[in-house]
Amino acid sequence: MLSLKVGRAASCAAVWLLGGLSLAAATTAAHLTLQRLDVSRLPEIACYFTVSDEKGDSLLGLVESDFQLRVDNLPRRITRLSSAIDDGKYLAVALLVDGSGSMRPHLAQIRQAGTAFIERTSRHDQVAVFSCNEALTRHQDFSSDRELTRKALTAIKARGNTALHDAIAEVLAIFKTHSAQRQALVVLTDGRDNRSRSSADESIRLARAAGVSLYAVGLGPGSDDNALRRLAVETGGEFFKAAAAADLLSLYRRIGAQLRNQYILFFDLGSAGDGARHEMRLEFRSPDGKQLGVDQPFVAAVSPTMAPSAISSLQRRVRRQRQYGQALPGALLGLFSGLLLLGLLKLLRPSAPLFSWPGLALVGALALLGAVLAVLKNWI
C-alpha cells in the first residue's frame, strides 16, 4: 500500500512538473523584440519592433490598444501604430553566408532557404548577397530585382577558413551608404571565426552605430551559438539554431516573415532636443493573456538613429556616476558616526582629549569605510 501511495505521489509530481515546464516554455517562447529607435524627428519618436507567438510566427493585425507605453515610468499615449509596409518604410537586408569549406555539403539547402527568404520580401525591399571565407565576396549589391538576387545565391562557393567578424564589419560599412530606414543583416555560419582581425565586440559596436539589426543562424553542432546569440540580442535581432541544413528553409522563412511584418509605433516625447536620458517600456498583452514587455533607455537628440543598446556605453557611464555619486553621502555618514563615537568616548572619559591623532584616524577610517560601503551597495 505504501509503495502504491508513493507511486501515485511520484506520478502526480511528474504531471505537475511536466505541466509547469510546458507552461513555462509557452510563456517564455513568445517574443516582443525591439529593433530600433528613431529620434531623428523629435519630439516624435519611432519604435521599430516585431511580435511573434510561441511558434515564432509573426502576429498580424495588432492595433494601438494591444500595447501600453511608459516613458520614465509615466504612461505615454501612442500616437500611431502601423506596419512598416503600410508606412512605406522599405527594408534593406543583406544575406551573409559563411563560405568556408565546411559549408560545401549544405550549399543546396542554403540556396533554397535564401530563395524562400527573398520571396518573402516586399517589392520595394532591397536585398544584397555576400559570402565570406578569409575575405568577403559581394555576389549582388542591394537590389529589388528578385531574379538577380536569386541568381546571386547560386554563385556562392565553399572553400577556405572563416573570417566572419571581418566580413560583418565590411558589410556594415556598405550599409552606411544606404538610405533605408529599416536595415538588417542575416548571418549564417556553421563554425567558429578563426581568421578575423576584428572581434564580436567590434561587430556589435559597428552594428549599433549603423542601426542595423543582426539575425544570426547557427548551423549544426560546430557553430559558436553563444557568440551568435550575443550578436543578435545586443543589436536588436534574433538568434536561430538550425540543427541540420534541412532546418534552414523554415528558419529563413520565419526571419523573412518577421522582417516583413515589422511594426512601427510612434509617440510624442514632448521635450524636443532636451538631451536627457529617458527610460521606455513597451508592453503587449497577447490574446491568450500573456504579458510581454521590453525596456529600452534612450537619449533625446544624441544620435539620429539608435539601435537597441546603442547607448549602452552611456548607460554604463551614467550608472558609474550614480554609483560613485553615493560615495560622498556615505563618507559624510561615516564622518558623522566617527564624531559621534568620539563624543561618546569623551562622555565616558572626560579627561581624555576630544581630538587626538588616533581619534582623527578613527574618524577618517569610518568616513572611508562609509564611502566604500555606499559604492559597493550600488554595485551589488
C-alpha atoms as one frame of an Amber mdcrd trajectory, in Angstrom:
protein
   0.000   0.000   0.000   2.838   2.344   0.906   4.578   1.732  -2.399   1.290
   2.405  -4.223   0.894   5.753  -2.453   4.489   6.621  -3.195   3.945   5.717
  -6.841   0.811   7.869  -7.052   2.606  10.780  -5.396   5.510  10.451  -7.793
   3.113  10.330 -10.747   1.318  13.458  -9.548   4.615  15.226  -9.022   5.733
  14.265 -12.511   2.475  15.553 -14.002   2.782  18.854 -12.135   6.442  19.163
 -13.114   5.781  18.472 -16.778   2.811  20.812 -16.745   4.883  23.532 -15.139
   7.692  23.079 -17.629   5.323  23.174 -20.598   3.628  26.264 -19.193   6.983
  27.957 -18.671   8.003  27.091 -22.217   4.775  28.501 -23.590   5.034  31.729
 -21.632   8.669  32.379 -22.477   8.645  31.376 -26.140   6.667  34.370 -27.410
   8.772  37.401 -28.319   8.424  41.158 -28.380  11.659  42.346 -29.976  12.606
  45.996 -30.352  14.946  46.501 -33.303  15.432  50.246 -33.386  14.529  53.658
 -32.000  14.496  56.616 -34.371  14.772  60.016 -32.669  15.647  61.968 -35.811
  12.262  63.727 -35.796  11.980  64.862 -32.213   9.699  65.315 -30.400   8.227
  62.352 -32.349   9.976  59.036 -31.741   9.515  55.893 -33.826   9.972  52.374
 -32.394  10.560  49.506 -34.820   9.662  46.107 -33.364   8.280  42.655 -34.105
   5.867  40.414 -32.200   5.861  36.652 -32.653   3.996  33.791 -30.996   5.428
  30.698 -29.312   5.889  29.065 -32.722   7.922  32.005 -33.984   5.178  33.166
 -36.356   4.546  36.895 -36.640   1.388  38.243 -35.043  -0.516  40.321 -37.573
  -3.325  42.844 -37.321  -2.286  44.305 -33.970  -3.699  47.713 -33.017  -2.702
  50.504 -30.646  -4.926  49.231 -27.836  -2.907  45.988 -27.749   0.081  47.913
 -26.389   0.942  50.024 -23.379   3.787  52.525 -23.414   5.538  54.144 -20.454
   8.334  56.707 -20.545  10.177  57.479 -17.307   7.563  55.295 -15.576   4.699
  57.534 -16.743   2.011  56.422 -19.222   2.570  57.841 -22.702  -0.028  57.983
 -25.445   0.743  56.059 -28.634   0.036  58.491 -31.450   0.161  55.946 -34.258
   0.850  52.266 -34.906   1.355  50.881 -38.388   3.118  48.091 -40.191   6.383
  49.016 -41.841   4.993  48.096 -45.254   1.876  50.224 -44.842   4.037  53.115
 -43.668   6.167  52.907 -46.805   9.391  52.050 -44.941  11.138  49.598 -47.215
  13.813  47.209 -45.972  17.467  46.907 -46.931  18.684  43.462 -45.899  21.948
  41.667 -46.558  22.358  37.906 -46.588  25.849  36.956 -45.398  26.730  33.274
 -45.785  29.770  31.573 -44.299  31.564  30.345 -47.414  34.226  28.251 -45.704
  34.940  24.702 -46.833  32.760  23.075 -44.179  29.658  24.634 -45.762  30.107
  22.787 -49.079  27.666  19.923 -48.270  24.933  22.454 -47.375  25.027  24.790
 -50.381  21.869  23.409 -51.982  19.818  23.907 -48.813  21.364  27.366 -48.302
  20.300  28.476 -51.780  16.820  27.086 -51.238  16.493  28.877 -47.895  17.849
  32.140 -49.315  15.353  31.956 -52.181  12.491  31.430 -49.726  13.661  34.480
 -47.780  13.832  36.664 -50.883  10.319  35.617 -51.892   9.013  36.979 -48.582
  10.361  40.472 -49.128   8.077  43.178 -50.468   8.545  44.522 -53.975  10.247
  47.682 -52.680  12.658  45.897 -50.333  16.265  45.611 -51.425  18.391  42.506
 -50.826  22.163  42.073 -51.113  24.028  38.754 -51.125  27.511  38.190 -49.658
  29.650  35.228 -48.684  32.897  35.069 -46.757  35.836  32.820 -46.075  39.134
  34.598 -45.451  37.718  37.516 -47.472  34.306  38.970 -48.263  32.720  38.342
 -51.666  29.891  40.573 -52.879  27.684  38.481 -55.162  24.918  41.053 -55.509
  24.611  44.635 -54.328  21.327  45.874 -52.839  18.581  45.349 -55.384  14.820
  44.926 -55.508  15.206  42.639 -58.544  14.428  39.221 -57.102  15.768  37.373
 -60.121  19.192  38.978 -59.701  19.359  38.132 -56.012  18.219  34.549 -56.597
  20.947  34.095 -59.222  23.492  35.573 -56.817  22.799  32.737 -54.376  23.949
  30.202 -56.966  27.346  31.928 -57.142  28.198  31.150 -53.528  31.119  28.735
 -53.232  32.574  26.975 -50.177  36.321  26.851 -49.554  38.912  28.058 -47.052
  38.516  29.298 -43.481  36.161  31.711 -41.719  36.743  35.429 -41.056  33.177
  36.204 -40.072  33.658  39.346 -37.989  35.862  40.974 -40.612  33.115  40.270
 -43.154  30.424  41.685 -40.862  32.449  44.879 -40.474  32.767  45.262 -44.251
  29.061  44.670 -44.859  28.120  47.171 -42.151  30.354  49.742 -43.847  28.376
  49.169 -47.054  25.132  49.716 -45.141  26.308  53.249 -44.309  25.854  54.197
 -47.954  22.212  53.061 -47.926  19.344  55.384 -47.047  16.782  52.759 -45.976
  15.335  53.399 -42.522  14.934  49.653 -41.919  18.171  47.690 -42.181  19.037
  44.131 -41.220  21.864  41.655 -41.706  21.173  37.902 -41.737  24.300  35.886
 -40.912  24.646  32.111 -41.406  27.631  30.100 -40.187  28.376  26.528 -39.134
  31.626  27.127 -37.289  33.759  29.489 -35.270  35.570  32.546 -36.549  39.211
  31.517 -36.928  40.672  34.226 -39.162  39.230  37.642 -38.257  41.286  40.548
 -37.012  38.035  42.061 -35.753  36.041  40.740 -32.784  32.451  40.142 -31.710
  32.581  43.316 -29.614  33.599  45.304 -32.680  30.801  43.744 -34.762  28.263
  44.708 -32.095  29.640  48.243 -31.818  29.529  48.791 -35.576  26.033  47.341
 -35.907  24.741  49.569 -33.117  26.335  52.652 -34.660  24.812  51.823 -38.055
  21.388  50.957 -36.639  21.497  47.507 -38.295  19.864  44.523 -36.575  21.737
  41.225 -36.866  19.816  37.973 -37.304  22.224  35.113 -36.659  21.721  31.484
 -37.665  23.983  28.796 -36.215  24.099  25.626 -38.305  24.989  22.274 -36.790
  26.944  21.388 -33.643  30.065  23.357 -34.537  28.641  26.884 -34.522  29.558
  29.284 -31.727  25.971  29.741 -30.531  26.807  31.901 -27.517  28.673  34.429
 -29.650  25.969  34.397 -32.329  23.212  34.847 -29.752  25.064  37.815 -28.284
  25.494  39.367 -31.737  21.754  39.106 -32.312  20.415  40.091 -28.904  22.697
  43.111 -28.451  21.821  44.563 -31.868  18.040  44.114 -31.734  17.907  40.959
 -33.853  17.308  37.320 -33.002  19.306  34.096 -32.870  18.103  30.899 -34.561
  19.543  27.417 -34.240  19.474  25.028 -37.192  20.326  21.529 -36.005  20.710
  20.458 -39.632  20.717  22.113 -43.049  17.180  20.845 -43.621  16.009  23.310
 -40.931  17.302  26.353 -42.808  14.267  26.640 -45.094  11.773  27.082 -42.267
  14.109  29.377 -40.307  14.744  31.704 -43.250  11.032  31.812 -43.959  10.440
  32.799 -40.346  13.106  35.527 -40.415  11.708  36.877 -43.680   8.191  36.957
 -42.254   9.341  38.755 -39.098  11.149  41.452 -41.045   8.247  41.855 -43.458
   5.758  42.128 -40.595   7.687  44.664 -38.556   5.614  47.284 -36.724   6.340
  50.978 -36.229   4.973  52.680 -33.138   5.066  56.474 -32.830   4.834  58.606
 -29.701   5.460  62.240 -28.814   8.225  62.855 -26.276   7.087  66.426 -25.725
  10.591  67.725 -24.982  12.401  68.033 -28.284  16.148  68.141 -28.043  16.319
  68.071 -24.254  19.376  65.826 -24.387  18.160  63.923 -21.343  18.236  60.200
 -20.718  14.818  58.522 -20.679  13.535  55.042 -19.879  10.941  53.494 -22.174
   8.896  50.352 -21.544   6.677  48.816 -24.208   4.209  46.104 -23.166   1.952
  43.835 -25.184  -0.795  41.552 -23.936  -1.416  38.659 -26.308  -4.928  37.289
 -26.960  -4.258  34.401 -24.555  -3.405  36.837 -21.752   0.379  36.591 -21.811
   2.196  39.809 -20.940   5.292  40.653 -22.979   7.460  43.651 -22.241  10.711
  45.238 -23.340  12.675  48.034 -21.631  14.839  50.421 -23.611  16.687  53.522
 -22.422  17.354  56.288 -24.925  18.775  59.776 -25.054  16.928  62.539 -26.892
  18.951  64.257 -29.627  22.166  62.317 -29.107  22.034  60.494 -32.444  19.626
  60.462 -35.373  19.105  56.720 -35.055  19.557  54.278 -32.218  19.579  50.533
 -32.349  18.689  48.747 -29.105  21.608  49.005 -26.673  23.264  51.614 -28.900
  23.735  53.797 -25.839  24.976  51.032 -23.562  28.270  52.849 -23.013  26.335
  55.920 -21.953  24.235  53.761 -19.645  27.364  52.384 -18.037  28.753  55.879
 -17.596  25.529  57.132 -16.021  25.414  54.047 -13.808  29.005  54.621 -12.651
  28.265  58.260 -11.945  25.236  57.229  -9.919  27.221  54.595  -8.065  30.211
  56.774  -7.257  27.903  59.701  -6.527  26.805  57.788  -3.424  30.373  57.884
  -2.071  30.016  61.417  -0.673  26.833  60.724   1.362  28.443  57.505   2.609
  31.613  59.350   3.617  29.600  62.019   5.420  27.656  59.341   7.267  30.924
  57.661   8.288  32.361  61.006   9.371  29.284  61.762  11.482  29.471  58.295
  13.028  33.136  58.829  13.891  32.480  62.202  15.512  29.571  60.728  17.425
  31.813  57.929  18.657  34.448  60.439  19.794  31.741  62.350  21.667  30.616
  59.190  23.431  34.218  58.374  24.397  34.592  61.908  25.770  31.483  61.400
  27.940  32.858  58.127  29.243  36.355  59.559  29.849  36.112  63.327  30.458
  39.874  63.595  30.973  40.625  62.271  27.510  41.190  64.893  24.760  38.320
  65.278  22.315  40.628  65.282  19.293  43.790  63.233  19.060  45.696  61.594
  16.252  44.210  58.146  16.991  40.735  59.712  17.211  41.136  61.579  13.918
  42.460  58.388  12.280  39.363  56.574  13.511  37.072  59.276  12.086  38.911
  59.158   8.757  38.722  55.364   8.623  34.972  55.431   9.298  34.455  58.082
   6.610  36.378  55.964   4.094  34.501  52.838   5.139  31.172  54.644   4.695
  32.125  55.745   1.154  33.262  52.250   0.171  30.135  50.588   1.571  27.888
  53.093  -0.233  29.570  52.378  -3.572  29.530  48.624  -3.027  25.839  48.771
  -2.120  25.086  50.261  -5.545  27.322  47.792  -7.368  25.718  44.733  -5.815
